[in-house]
Amino acid sequence: MEKQDQNRQKVAGGLILIIAGVALLLRNSGMVPPHISHTFFGWPSILILVGIFNFAKGAVKPAIMLFLVGGFFITSRMFPAFNVFQFWPVLLIVAGIAFFFGNDGAGMGMFSTGKVSNQDLLNDVSVFGGNNKRIQSDSFKGGQIVCVFGGSELMLNESTIAPEGANIELVAIFGGAKITVPRDWTVRTEVVSIFGAFSDKRYSGSAEGVNPDKVLTIKGVTIFGGGELFTS
């Protein structure tokens, strides 16, 4: 199953790069009308592409958030005379629906604070709000963090990482995440930042005491947003 997922991700990533390359080549060759170029060649389209890649990986909720935000801004470019921004509360309605139908720990974070969870797999979504959670897991495997016009503060310093390690998928759009991990965890960050940043603020000096067998990998994208990593 894992090999099939990896193959699907490779195919999706390759197709996205090919499509993006062909589209940019056509634009640079003058074969794309200016109004189409203005509408579809911009940062909102990057959100759609990243959403497609996340969907191919099985990260459905982050993909939906990316599709919604990217599509919202593309629509505003398609109809410049129409004030599409007056309908931004639709995003709130979608967030509310997802909140009602979300599972425990997986709903839209509406300014919830101090929640304690013992889940091994994290599914944290913050839209127009914020989450503050303490994770107390005996075998933390990772999960998903999605921040859209919102933020999440996650404290993992009371958790034990799974023997095989853990992977966190992060999507931060006009929002951010603060993650606190135990001092002995090895953390690898593979976050792509577009008008954003992900900062590792754990160590001012040496990283003495870090266990190479306790590996947390943080992957994802920050767009007009960011993230910070701290140690306890």
C-alpha positions, 0 to 999 in steps of 0.5 A: 500500500505504501509503495502504491501511495509513493507511486501515485505521488510520483505520477501526480507530481510529474504530471503537475510539473509537466502541465505547469511547464507546458503552460508557462512555455505557451505563455512565454511564447505569446500563445496565451491571450493576456486576459487568460494569462492574468487570470490563471498565471499567478499565486492562486493557481499555485494553491490549486496545483498544491491542492491537486498534489495533496489530494493525490497523497490522500490529504483530502481536507488540506486539498479542499482548503487549497481548492477553496482559497485558490478558486476564490481568488481566481474567480476574483480575477475572472470577474474583475467588475464583480465584487466577489470579495463581498462573498468571502463569508461563504468560507465561514459557512463552509468552515461551519459545515465542516465543523459540524461534520468533522470528527473529534480533533478534526473539525474547524478550530473556532478559537478552542483552547487548552484541549488535551488529546491522546490521539496517535494521528493528528488531524487539526484544522483551523479556519478563521480561528485558532486551536491550542492542544496538548497531545499526550500520545504513547505512540505519536505517528503524525498527521495533518495541520491545516491553518487557513486565516487561523492558527494552531499551537500544538504541544507534543512535549508530553508525547512519545514518538512511534518507533517508526517515526512520525510525519506531519503534513502542514498547510498554512495559508494566511495563518500559521502553526506553532509546534513544541516537541521534546528536546530529544526528538530529531526534526526534519523540515521539508516545508515549501514557503511561498511568501511565508516562512517556517522557522526552527527556533529550538536550539541557540547552541548545540543540539546535544541530547537529540536521539537520531532514532526519534525522527519527526518529519514536517512537510508541507507548504506555507503561503502568506503564512508560516510556522515555528518549531520550539522545544520543551 
